[in-house]
């Protein structure tokens, strides 16, 4: 298997994994992980497009990269907020702080 085939397989697998995580909408942290994996996949597809001189593939994935960065930017505060709420609940259960 040549390097280009490995790159394309990696890009395809990461794209499918990211789509599954975002579509599952389990929680904000999983959704953020999906968007981050989408970013990795977009970069892989851009490299493939660059090596094969396929401008349309590069342009498409530059746009998708921007969309996925926006996705991380929108969902990351929600993931942090849920993490902080869970930490506060654990502290309250242990008696380490005042409950909200």
VENSUL-V462774 format. One record per helix or strand of 2 or more residues. SS is the DSSP state (H for helix, E for strand). FROM is the first residue (numbers start at 1). TO is the last residue. If there is no record, write none. Layout:
SS & FROM & TO
SS & FROM & TO
This chain:
H & 3 & 24
H & 28 & 51
H & 55 & 94
